[in-house]
Amino acid sequence: MYYFIEPMAEEDIPHVQAIESQSFTTPWSANTYRREIRNTQSCRYVVARASAAPPAPSPAAPAAAPRRAGILSQLVEVLFPQPELPTSARPIVGYGGLWLTVDDAHITTIAVEPAQRGKGIGELILSALIDHAYELGARQITLEVRVSNTSAQRLYLKYGFQPAGTRTRYYTDNGEDALIMWTDPIDTPVYRSRLSELRRQLFARLQQQA
């Protein structure tokens, strides 16, 4: 199976909400997603799609068209060029999003369809959001995660997020606390080198699975 990251579109919202209803007890409304998607000044939302078909050849980009795309989008384009298939043949299996607040990016949500978990899709989405944080000019990235969600915490620790406090009774469904996590500045040679190595490992895993 091949996985691809794309910008979330309004027609994707019902599919995103279907995954969200299996992942969270307090899902967002369709109008909230529309508002977020339309706010391109400070918000970025993506979906992960799956395809059983092998990648089609990707045409080379014109040499005269320099790109400011992030590392992830360039690597995905090289390693997993998007096949020419109808959307119905590339179902959404995960999604994520972030906001920019001044010069900090706040990851608002990441979720993967339950049947597709454990395949690196959540990590691929996180990596895509880090690219968007660079694109928006963020210096650091933050998020909240349930204190009981140790598997997600391990992923975030892997990508340089560190615990920085808690929000008491943050989750309204059961009153669970949220662990606040922050990265160090992401626009440094140390962080970029770490990110590059993590992505090399991720893409090797995805290629092996494909």
C-alpha positions in Angstrom: 0.0 0.0 0.0 1.2 3.5 -0.9 0.4 6.6 1.1 0.2 10.2 0.0 -0.1 13.6 1.7 -2.5 16.2 0.1 -4.0 19.5 1.3 -7.4 18.9 2.9 -10.2 20.1 0.7 -13.8 20.9 1.6 -15.0 17.8 -0.1 -12.8 15.8 2.2 -14.6 16.9 5.3 -17.1 14.1 5.5 -14.4 11.5 5.2 -12.3 13.3 7.8 -15.2 13.5 10.2 -15.8 9.7 9.8 -12.2 9.1 11.0 -12.6 11.7 13.7 -15.7 10.0 15.1 -13.7 6.8 15.6 -10.8 8.7 17.2 -12.3 11.4 19.4 -15.3 11.8 21.6 -15.7 15.6 20.9 -15.5 15.9 17.1 -15.4 19.3 15.3 -18.3 20.5 13.2 -18.1 20.6 9.4 -18.2 24.4 9.6 -15.2 24.5 11.9 -13.2 22.5 9.3 -14.4 24.8 6.5 -13.3 27.9 8.5 -9.9 26.4 9.2 -9.3 25.3 5.6 -10.2 28.7 4.3 -7.8 30.5 6.7 -4.7 30.0 4.6 -2.9 32.8 6.3 -2.4 30.9 9.5 -3.8 27.4 9.1 -2.7 24.2 7.3 -4.7 21.0 7.1 -3.7 17.8 5.3 -5.1 14.4 4.6 -3.3 11.1 4.1 -4.6 8.9 1.2 -3.9 5.2 0.5 -3.6 3.5 -2.8 -2.9 -0.1 -3.7 -1.6 0.9 -7.2 2.1 1.5 -7.7 3.2 5.1 -8.2 3.1 6.5 -11.7 6.2 8.3 -13.1 6.4 11.8 -11.9 7.3 14.5 -14.5 10.3 16.6 -13.7 9.6 20.1 -12.5 10.8 22.9 -14.8 14.4 24.0 -13.9 13.4 27.7 -14.0 10.7 27.2 -11.4 12.4 27.4 -7.9 10.2 25.8 -5.2 9.9 26.8 -1.6 8.2 23.5 -0.8 9.4 21.8 2.4 11.7 18.7 2.6 8.8 16.3 3.1 6.8 17.3 0.0 9.9 17.0 -2.2 10.8 13.6 -0.8 7.2 12.3 -1.2 7.2 13.5 -4.8 10.4 11.6 -5.5 9.7 8.4 -3.6 5.9 8.3 -3.8 4.7 10.2 -6.9 1.0 10.4 -6.9 -0.7 7.9 -9.1 -3.3 9.1 -11.7 -6.3 7.4 -10.0 -9.7 8.7 -9.1 -10.2 10.0 -5.6 -12.4 7.0 -4.8 -9.5 4.7 -5.4 -7.3 6.7 -2.9 -9.4 6.8 0.3 -8.5 9.1 3.2 -6.9 7.2 6.0 -5.7 10.0 8.2 -5.6 13.8 8.6 -4.0 16.5 10.7 -3.8 20.3 11.0 -2.0 23.2 12.7 -2.4 26.9 13.4 0.2 29.6 13.5 0.1 31.9 16.5 2.6 34.7 16.1 5.7 32.6 15.3 4.7 29.3 17.0 2.8 26.5 15.2 0.2 24.7 17.3 -0.7 21.2 16.0 -4.4 21.0 16.6 -5.3 17.5 15.5 -3.8 14.3 14.1 -5.8 11.1 13.6 -5.5 7.9 11.6 -8.3 5.4 10.7 -8.2 2.7 13.4 -7.6 -0.1 10.8 -4.6 1.7 9.4 -2.8 2.5 12.6 0.7 1.2 13.2 1.8 1.7 9.6 3.6 5.0 9.9 0.7 7.1 8.6 0.5 9.3 11.8 4.3 9.9 11.5 3.9 10.8 7.9 1.2 13.3 8.8 3.3 14.8 11.6 6.2 15.2 9.2 4.0 17.0 6.7 2.8 19.4 9.4 6.4 20.2 10.4 6.9 21.1 6.7 3.9 23.4 6.9 5.3 25.0 10.1 8.4 25.9 8.2 6.3 27.3 5.4 4.4 29.5 7.8 7.7 30.8 9.3 7.2 29.1 12.7 10.1 29.0 15.1 8.8 26.3 17.4 5.9 23.8 17.4 3.6 22.9 20.3 0.7 20.5 20.9 -1.4 18.9 23.6 -1.8 15.1 24.1 -3.7 13.1 26.6 -1.4 12.0 29.5 -2.6 8.5 28.9 -1.7 8.4 25.2 1.8 7.2 25.6 2.1 5.9 22.1 1.5 9.4 20.7 3.9 10.8 23.2 6.7 8.5 22.0 6.2 9.7 18.5 6.3 13.3 19.5 9.4 12.7 21.7 11.1 11.1 18.6 10.5 14.3 16.7 12.0 16.6 19.4 8.9 17.5 21.4 9.5 17.7 25.1 7.0 17.9 28.0 6.5 21.5 29.2 3.6 21.3 31.6 0.0 20.1 31.9 -3.4 21.5 31.3 -5.6 20.2 34.1 -8.9 18.5 33.1 -8.3 19.7 29.5 -10.4 17.0 27.9 -14.1 17.5 28.5 -15.2 14.0 27.8 -13.5 12.5 30.9 -11.7 15.4 32.6 -8.3 13.9 31.7 -5.2 16.2 31.8 -3.3 17.2 28.7 0.5 17.0 28.5 1.8 20.2 26.8 4.8 19.5 24.5 7.1 21.9 22.7 10.0 21.5 20.3 13.2 23.5 20.5 13.6 26.0 17.7 13.1 24.0 14.4 15.1 26.3 12.1 18.5 25.1 13.4 21.1 22.8 11.8 20.7 20.4 14.7 16.9 20.0 14.3 17.0 19.9 10.5 19.7 17.2 10.7 17.5 15.2 13.1 14.5 15.6 10.9 16.3 14.6 7.8 17.4 11.3 9.4 14.0 10.6 10.8 12.5 11.1 7.4 15.0 8.8 5.8 14.0 6.1 8.2 10.3 6.8 7.7 10.5 6.6 3.9 12.6 3.4 4.1 9.8 1.9 6.2 7.1 3.1 3.9 8.9 1.8 0.8 9.4 -1.6 2.4 5.7 -1.8 3.3 4.7 -0.7 -0.3 
